[in-house]
């Protein structure tokens, strides 16, 4: 969305019209890649990302945040073990 001033000086929102979009080959590749990724793979990736965030939080001296992220990592690992 874009903002512009209307005639009376009041802000007005304009919506950009989108022509009918044709699917790109890149979109098809993304869909097929996503279909091949299992829930277990996604949870493993999520667990790794949360672990990295927890390490960062610990390094900058945010123990509460690091603890919350550790709990989130444990939950992701538990969910992964259920799949």
N, C-alpha and C positions, 0 to 999 in steps of 0.2 A: 504494500500500500504506500502511496505517496501522499504527503500533506501539501496543500497549497491554500493560499488565502482566497476566500470567496469574494464576490463583488462587495459585500457589506463589511469586509474586513474580518469576518468570522472564519476560523479555520474550517476547511472542508476536506474530507477524505475522498480520494479518487481510487478506484480499483482499476488496475490494469487489466484490460481484456486479454485473455490468453486464447490464441487460436487453438484449434483442435490439435493436440500434441500427438505426434507420431512416435511410437515407442522406438527408442534407439537400440542398436545392437548391444551397447554397454549395459542397458537396463536388463536385457535378456541374460547376459552373462551374470549379472548380480543376482538375479532371481534363481538361476540354476546353481550358483555357488551357495546361496542361502538354503536352498532345498537340500543340498548335500551336507550341510552343517547340522549335526545332531544337537539335541538339547544338552547332552552330556558334554559335548565340545564347547558349547556356549557357556555352560556353567564353569567349566575349567578355565576358560578365558576370563570370565568375570571374576573368579576367585583370584587369579593372578593379578588382575588389575587392582582389585581391592587390597591385596597384599602390598602392592607397590604404593598405593595411596597411604596405607597404614605406616609403612616405612617412612614416607615423606612427613607425615604428621608427627611421628616420633622424633625425627631429626630436627624439626623446627620447634619442638617443645610443646606439643599439644597432646598430652597423655590421655585426656578424655576422648578426644577425636580418634586417637590411635586405638583406644579400647573399643569404641563403637565399631570401627572398621574391622577390628579383629573378630568381633562378634558377627559382623556381616560376612566375613570370609568363612567363618565356621558354618554359618547357615548355607552359604553357597556350596561348600564341600559336602554338607549333609544332604542337600538336595541332589547333588551330583551322584552321591552314593545310592540314592533311591532310584536312579534311572538305569 
